[in-house]
Amino acid sequence: MNKDYTMKNTLAIALLSAGLTGCANFPGLEGQRAMQGERPENTRVAPLSAPTQAVRDAILEAARDPGMVVTKPTEPRFNLNVNQAKAHEVFLGMANGTPWSMMVHPDVSGTLTLDLKSVTVPEAMESIRALYGYDYEIQGRRIIVPSPAV
């Protein structure tokens, strides 16, 4: 029998049982005491013990794991619609209002016609490279558009 299927069934039965038990009515005086947070005199609650060193180590290791999902601030998205605009000006304009710095060599020339929807700066740069062949390099949060190859 499929191990996942058996485990899912066992879990479903356990949850169902816990849910039904949680919905039970408390009869009489004991029920009233339970609803007020009192325990019957013949019950004892085991004290909580501190986690073992192995558990603490496992938690710390998981926190250091580079594969952990870490939420990053979302990259700003924008629409870019230009018609026969100077490439130099388009590159510089794309960085405005974003965390990106843009450096464009003075020899970069030509015009661009684009209609990009909801793109990030790197996505727009890749689209421009694919369509027009302008090279660029990303260094941290800087984008460098070098002199065109001669």
Stockholm file with secondary structure:
# STOCKHOLM 1.0

chainA/1-150         MNKDYTMKNTLAIALLSAGLTGCANFPGLEGQRAMQGERPENTRVAPLSAPTQAVRDAILEAARDPGMVVTKPTEPRFNLNVNQAKAHEVFLGMANGTPWSMMVHPDVSGTLTLDLKSVTVPEAMESIRALYGYDYEIQGRRIIVPSPAV
#=GR chainA/1-150 SS CCHHHHHHHHHHHHHHHHHHHHTCCCCHHHHHHHHTTCCCTTCCCCCCCCCCHHHHHHHHHHHHCTTSCCCCCCCCCEEEEEEEEEHHHHHHHHTTTSSCEEEECTTCCCEEEEEEEEECHHHHHHHHHHHHCCCCEEETTEEEECCCCC
#=GC SS_cons         CCHHHHHHHHHHHHHHHHHHHHTCCCCHHHHHHHHTTCCCTTCCCCCCCCCCHHHHHHHHHHHHCTTSCCCCCCCCCEEEEEEEEEHHHHHHHHTTTSSCEEEECTTCCCEEEEEEEEECHHHHHHHHHHHHCCCCEEETTEEEECCCCC
//
